[in-house]
Amino acid sequence: MTPAQKNEVIGVLKEKFAQYDNFYVTNTESLTVAQVSKLRRLCFEKNVELKVAKNTLIRKALESFNDEGKYGEVYPSLSGVTALMFSDSPKEPALILSSFRKTNKEKPVLKAALIGSDTFTGDHELVNLTKIKTKNELIGEVLGLLQSPAQRVLAALLHHHESKAEGVAAE
């Protein structure tokens, strides 16, 4: 790879890291070409970008942000064959990996994930990442909680009104 090609890859990676608040670092080393193609298809269907790059180029792209605090915990995971998964959803890549692993025996391995400013390291974190709530899920829960007291008051008023109406009809 020429220096110009390396700089181009670093530039693309920098754009992706700047564009997305969430990314996953996985090891796809033991996957066959057919399995990688299947994984790419799954990612495409769920609007998750999958990029394979050399660890040194990924590290250089991250280091260009001068934010050791944010990315420092990701650096140790940059070894072996690395595929990056970029997504607007913090949990979509975890769901893809979990479903993919049902037929592929614990592969690919999750090395790390950066969700906002939180870093999750190690394959054991995959289960936790599938349980993260998306922004829309949290908004739905808050709206449900806000609506709940109002719905109870309306139901009580309606029940009270119906009770009075039944009492008047009985007379």
C-alpha distance (Angstrom), angle and dihedral (degrees) to the residues before:
residue distance angle dihedral
M1 . . .
T2 3.78 . .
P3 3.82 122.1 .
A4 3.81 89.0 -109.7
Q5 3.82 91.1 54.3
K6 3.81 90.9 47.8
N7 3.81 90.7 51.1
E8 3.80 89.7 49.6
V9 3.83 91.6 52.8
I10 3.81 90.9 47.0
G11 3.82 89.1 50.5
V12 3.81 92.6 51.5
L13 3.81 91.2 47.7
K14 3.81 92.0 48.6
E15 3.81 89.3 53.5
K16 3.81 91.0 51.1
F17 3.81 93.7 47.5
A18 3.82 89.6 49.3
Q19 3.82 92.8 45.6
Y20 3.81 98.7 49.1
D21 3.81 129.7 52.4
N22 3.80 89.9 -162.7
F23 3.77 131.6 55.5
Y24 3.78 136.9 157.6
V25 3.81 127.0 -147.0
T26 3.81 112.2 -148.9
N27 3.79 137.9 175.4
T28 3.82 111.4 -128.2
E29 3.81 95.1 168.7
S30 3.80 98.0 119.3
L31 3.80 96.5 44.6
T32 3.79 121.0 107.6
V33 3.79 121.2 -126.7
A34 3.82 89.2 -103.6
Q35 3.81 91.2 52.2
V36 3.81 92.3 49.0
S37 3.81 89.3 50.2
K38 3.81 89.9 51.1
L39 3.82 90.4 49.3
R40 3.81 91.0 49.7
R41 3.82 89.9 51.0
L42 3.81 91.8 51.0
C43 3.78 90.7 49.0
F44 3.81 92.3 48.7
E45 3.83 91.3 51.0
K46 3.82 90.7 52.9
N47 3.85 97.1 43.0
V48 3.79 93.3 -109.5
E49 3.80 117.2 139.3
L50 3.81 115.8 -138.3
K51 3.81 117.3 -160.1
V52 3.80 127.2 177.0
A53 3.79 115.1 -157.3
K54 3.78 141.8 155.0
N55 3.79 113.6 -86.2
T56 3.81 93.5 -125.2
L57 3.82 90.9 55.4
I58 3.81 91.9 47.4
R59 3.80 89.8 50.4
K60 3.81 92.7 48.7
A61 3.80 90.6 50.3
L62 3.82 91.0 50.8
E63 3.80 93.4 43.9
S64 3.81 90.1 54.8
F65 3.83 87.8 71.3
N66 3.83 91.0 61.5
D67 3.80 91.0 -140.3
E68 3.79 106.7 128.4
G69 3.80 90.0 162.8
K70 3.79 93.3 59.9
Y71 3.81 100.4 37.9
G72 3.81 102.6 24.2
E73 3.81 94.4 95.8
V74 3.82 90.9 52.1
Y75 3.82 95.3 58.0
P76 3.83 96.6 76.0
S77 3.82 89.3 57.2
L78 3.80 91.8 59.9
S79 3.79 99.0 99.5
G80 3.78 135.0 103.0
V81 3.80 119.4 13.0
T82 3.79 108.8 -19.1
A83 3.77 130.5 -162.1
L84 3.79 120.5 -177.4
M85 3.79 122.7 -148.2
F86 3.81 115.8 -158.2
S87 3.79 121.7 -166.8
D88 3.79 143.0 157.1
S89 3.80 87.1 -139.0
P90 3.80 114.6 74.1
K91 3.78 93.5 -149.1
E92 3.82 106.5 33.2
P93 3.84 93.9 87.9
A94 3.82 89.4 49.9
L95 3.80 90.7 51.8
I96 3.81 90.6 48.8
L97 3.81 92.1 49.8
S98 3.81 92.0 46.6
S99 3.80 94.4 50.5
F100 3.82 92.3 42.5
R101 3.80 90.7 52.1
K102 3.79 92.7 56.8
T103 3.81 88.2 77.2
N104 3.82 99.7 26.0
K105 3.82 105.7 55.3
E106 3.81 105.2 -113.8
K107 3.81 94.4 -37.7
P108 3.00 134.1 162.4
V109 3.78 97.5 40.2
L110 3.79 120.0 -138.8
K111 3.79 109.1 -127.9
A112 3.82 99.0 173.9
A113 3.77 143.7 -26.7
L114 3.77 131.1 -154.8
I115 3.79 112.4 -153.7
G116 3.78 110.0 -178.7
S117 3.79 101.5 -51.0
D118 3.83 96.5 -25.4
T119 3.80 121.5 98.1
F120 3.79 122.8 -152.9
T121 3.80 115.0 -166.7
G122 3.76 128.3 -167.5
D123 3.76 136.7 30.5
H124 3.81 91.7 -91.5
E125 3.85 88.5 71.5
L126 3.82 92.8 67.3
V127 3.81 93.2 89.4
N128 3.82 91.2 51.5
L129 3.80 91.5 48.7
T130 3.82 92.0 54.6
K131 3.82 88.2 58.3
I132 3.80 96.8 53.8
K133 3.78 111.3 118.8
T134 3.78 118.5 -126.6
K135 3.79 121.7 -131.0
N136 3.81 91.0 -103.5
E137 3.81 92.0 50.2
L138 3.81 90.9 51.7
I139 3.82 92.0 47.7
G140 3.81 89.4 50.5
E141 3.79 91.4 51.6
V142 3.81 92.7 49.1
L143 3.81 91.5 48.3
G144 3.79 90.0 48.9
L145 3.79 90.9 51.5
L146 3.80 91.7 47.8
Q147 3.80 92.9 48.3
S148 3.80 95.0 46.3
P149 3.87 98.6 76.0
A150 3.81 92.0 44.4
Q151 3.79 91.2 50.1
R152 3.80 91.1 51.3
V153 3.82 92.2 50.7
L154 3.81 91.1 48.8
A155 3.80 91.3 47.7
A156 3.82 91.1 49.9
L157 3.81 91.7 48.6
L158 3.78 91.7 47.5
H159 3.81 91.5 48.0
H160 3.82 90.3 48.4
H161 3.82 91.1 49.0
E162 3.81 91.6 48.5
S163 3.82 90.9 48.9
K164 3.82 90.7 53.8
A165 3.80 91.1 46.8
E166 3.82 90.9 52.2
G167 3.82 90.7 48.1
V168 3.82 91.6 52.4
A169 3.81 91.5 46.9
A170 3.82 91.3 51.5
E171 3.80 92.0 55.7
